[in-house]
Amino acid sequence: MCMRYLAIAAAIIVILAGVIFNTAGKKMMQATSGDGPVVVLPEPDSTGARLFKQYCAQCHGLPEIDTHTAADWPRAVERMMTNMSASGQQMPSEGERNLIRAYLVRHAK
Ligand code: HEC
């Protein structure tokens, strides 16, 4: 009786461990496989996409564009300008910033 519960508990633990290990393994494969950008950019050859890649991955990974709405992106970009000037990273000119902002707004969620 008691042994049976133990056996069931052990089986559940083995299954759970398998599931967790499997997902973790897949995530690691994703993070390490290939050397291309993880984010697939729309309009990859446009100036906006090029500037976005150039300036917006200096401190963190290139953000996913559909994490913000068209209404939210301008504010997020302005906040990043503050982050950049505070940390001395390469900053886009005003024209470049407009292109990045327009690109993000165009492809927002
Ligand atoms: C100077 C370093 C730096 C650069 C360059 C930079 N960021 Fe950031 N970014 C940060 C930091 C620090 C945070 C976390 C704190 C915050 O949200 O302000 C962040 C967070 C974010 C976030 C998540 C928070 C949110 O509002 O959703 C997004 C999206 C983002 N950055 C987009 C961008 C874009 C777009 C650019 C290019 C225009 C950019 N970042 C360039 C430093 C930077």
Boltz pocket constraint, residues with backbone or C-beta under 6 A from the ligand:
constraints:
  - pocket:
      binder: B
      contacts: [[A, 52], [A, 55], [A, 56], [A, 57], [A, 58], [A, 59], [A, 60], [A, 63], [A, 64], [A, 67], [A, 76], [A, 77], [A, 79], [A, 80], [A, 83], [A, 84], [A, 85], [A, 87], [A, 89], [A, 90], [A, 100]]
      max_distance: 6.0
